[in-house]
């Protein structure tokens, strides 16, 4: 265990009826959370309500100072709770994976919910598609308590999703199931990224492997609240640009993939330069302008 806290209990393997088991579960479910006591119990209950699948539930509390521990106390026999010093969502997810025992991993953000058959349906999908090592499901979007329809540009692709995923992240952590071997081979989430850590990992995976899609909306994605990480940072594309530069530096892309990355990089840098200029961040604007010009001539 990392950090300054203590686990409430050892990992319990769950199935129908919530019976504990001694054999390795089929899926390790990892819930990272930080100061979301108003949401996390509901998220955890949506995991504990999964039907027809053995799983273990690991909650990584990333330095919460609210009543998160108390909110989960009554569920202590059904999960493993670990409190660590705050290091960010990437580090929290990685910490959960290190504790995981199953060959399949699933993540749930602590403000989202799962439908009761999410894990069972996704496992069946992988049994029917044994060549796929990662998949996601469709979602229901709820913003400030009201159901909304995602825009067309957020439509989830399947198969070779690398190029469509460059402009914006089209994979939701709460909807993903992936094989532990794939996660380990890719090196997990980049803990240096405070945001867009999921965009980074999914692009690294998608550059090498197809991503499956379960057409059923098995995740309820809740947004609109003030503590979402996407609201905490100006210019989220700054972090996406850093991810794209890292992808190029790795030297592992095909020529077609590299050209696609450069094209999106140029576009994002040009927009960031304009935005930084409006905010009188001239040094930052100059840096993005240079990146856009250099990229345009690659």
N, C-alpha and C positions, 0 to 999 in steps of 0.2 A: 504494500500500500504506500502511496506517495502522500506528501503534504502533511498537514498538522491534524487531520481528523482520524476518525475510527470508523470501520465498517460496522453497520448495525447488525449484520448477520452474514453467514457464509452464503455463497451462491446457491440458489435453489433452482432446480430444474422443474419447469412447469408443463402441464399438459391439460387435457380435459379434467375438470374438477380441481385443478390446482394442486395435484399431488406432487410431493417432492420425489425426486429420483436420484439414483446414484450413478447411472450411466450418463455419458456425455450427451447434452442436448443437441438437437438438430440445428438450432439457431441461437446465437448470442445477440441479445438486444442491448444496445448501448444508448443511454439517455444522458447527454450532457446538459447541465443546467447551471444558471447563475442568477440568483435573486428573482426567482419566478415561483415563489410559493403559491401564488394565486392560480397558476396553471399546471404545475408539475404533477400534482396528485391526480388530476384528470388524465394527463398523458400516461402516467404509470398505470392507472386503472384500465386504460384502453389497451395496454400491453397485457396486463393480467387477464383481460377478458378474451384473449385470443383462443380460438377453438381448433382442436384437431392437430396440434403441433407441439412438440416438446421444445422448450426454450429456457434460457436463463436470462435474467434481467439484471443489468448492471447500471446503476445511476452514479455518474461522476459529478459531484457538486464542486463546481469550479470557484471556490472561494466565496460562497454565498454568505451574506451577513443578515439575511432576513430569517424567516421561520421555515425555510425549506426542510431542514432536518425534522422539525416537529410535524410538518405536513405529511411526511412519509413514515412517521413512527409507527402508525397502526398497520403499515404494510411491511414491516421489517422482516417477517418470516418468508416473504415472497420475493425478496430482491437482495442484492448486495449494494449497499450505499457506501461511497467513499468520498470524503471531503478532502480536497487538496487546496493548496495555495493557488490563488487565481493566476492562470497562465494562458487563458484563452480557450475558445471552443475546439480548436485543432488539437491542442494538448490534451484536453478532456477526452475527446473521442479516441485519441491514440492510447491514453491511459486505460480506457475501457477495453480496447482491443487486446492490450497486454494481459488483461485478466480473463479474456474470453476463452472458453473451452470448445466451442462448436466450430465446425468447418465453414458454416455460413454466418455472415455478419449482417445485422440490420441496425440502422440508426433511427432514432426518433428525437426530433427537437422538442424541447420541453413545453413549447406552446402549441404543438400539433397533436393530432389524435389519429388513431388507427381504427378502421372498421374491424369487426370481430374476426373476419376470415382473411385478413391481410397476409399473415405469414403462411397459412395453409395454402392459399391460392398461389402465392409466389413460389413456394417450394414445388408445387405441382407443375408450375410453368417451367421450372428448371429441370424437373424430371422429364418433361416432354421435349425440352430443348437442351440436351446434355452438353452441347458445345458452347453454350453461353455461361460465362462466369460472373456476369453482372446484369441486373435488370432493375427497372423501376416500375411503379404503377401510376395510373392516372390519379388525379386529386380533385377534391372539392375545395374551392377557395372561399374562405369566409373572412371578411374584413369588417372589423368593428361590429361583429355579431351578425352581419348581413352577408348572405351568399352573393358572390359576384362571379361573372364569367371572365376567365383570363383572355387577354388579347390574342389575336392570331399568331403574333410573333413569339408567344410563349408556348405554342403547341409543341408537345413532346415528340421528337423523332425517334426512330429505332434503327437498329443495325449500325451502319457506319454514320455516327452522329458527330464526328469530329468537326467538320467544317460548319454545320449549322450551329454548333455550340460555341463557336469563337466569339460571336457578337455579344452573347449573353448566356448565363448559365441556364441550361435547359434540363438539368438533372436536379431533383430535389433530394436532399439527404434523408428526409423522412420517408421517402418512397423507395429507397434503394435496398436491394439485397445483393451482396457480392461474396464471392468465395474468399476465405481467409488467405489462401495462397496468393491470390491476385493482389489483395491489399498489401501483404508483406512484400511481394515482388516490386510493387510500385513505391514502397517506402512510406506509405501512410500519408496523413495530412501534414502539410508544411506548417510547422509551429511558428515560423517567423511571420506568417500572414495573419493579421488581426481579423480580416474579413476576406472573402473570395477564396478561402482555403478549399471550399468544395469545388468551385470552378477550376481550380488548379488540379486537384486530384482527378476529377472526371475527364479533363482534357488529356492528362497523361494516360489515363486508361483508354479513352476513346481513340487516341492516336495509334493504339496497338490492337484493340479488340472491339468487337461489336457489343452494343448495349441493347438488351431486350426491353420490351415494353408490354406490361400487362394492361389491357385496355380498360379494366374496371377501376373506378375511382375508389380506392381503398384507403386513402389518406385524406384527412380533413386538415387543410393547411390554414391556420389562423394568423391573420396579419392585422396591421393597423395600430398596434400598441406602441407606446413611446420607446420601449427598451429594445426594439429590434436593432440588430447590429447595422443593418443597412441605413439606419437613420443617424448613426453615430459618427459617420465619416463623410466629409465633403468629397465629391468626385470619386465614386466607387471605381470608375474606370482607371484611376491611378493604380489600383491594385491589380486590375485585370491586365494593364499594360506590363506591370512587373512580372506577372505570370507568363505573358506572351514572350517577353524577353528571355525569361528563364527557359521556356520551351525551345526557343531558337538556339540558345547557348548549349543545350544538351546535345545538339547535333544528331538527333535520332529520328527526325522527321523525314518523310519522303519529300521529293522535290515539290510535288503538288501540295502537300500539307504545308511545307515551308512557305510557298507563295501565298497560300490562303492566310496563314498567320501574318505575314508581312502586310497584306492588304488590309486586314482588320486593324493591325497595329498602327498603320499610317492614319487610318480614319479616326481612331480613338485619340491618338496624339494630337491631331489637328483640332479636334473638339476640346480636348483638355487645355491646349494652348490658349484658345479663345476664352474658355472659362476662367483660367488663371489670370489672363489679362484683365478681364472685367473685375476681378477681385483684387487687382493691383498686386498680384504675385508675379512680378515681372521676371524674376530669375527662374521661377518654375515654368512660366510661359515660354521663355526662351529655350529651356531644356526640351520641352515637348515639341516645340517648333522644329528644333534641330533633329529630333528623332523622326518627326514626320518627313522632313526633307531627305534625310539619309535613307529611310525606309523606302521612299518613293523611287529611289534609284537602285534598289537591290535587284 
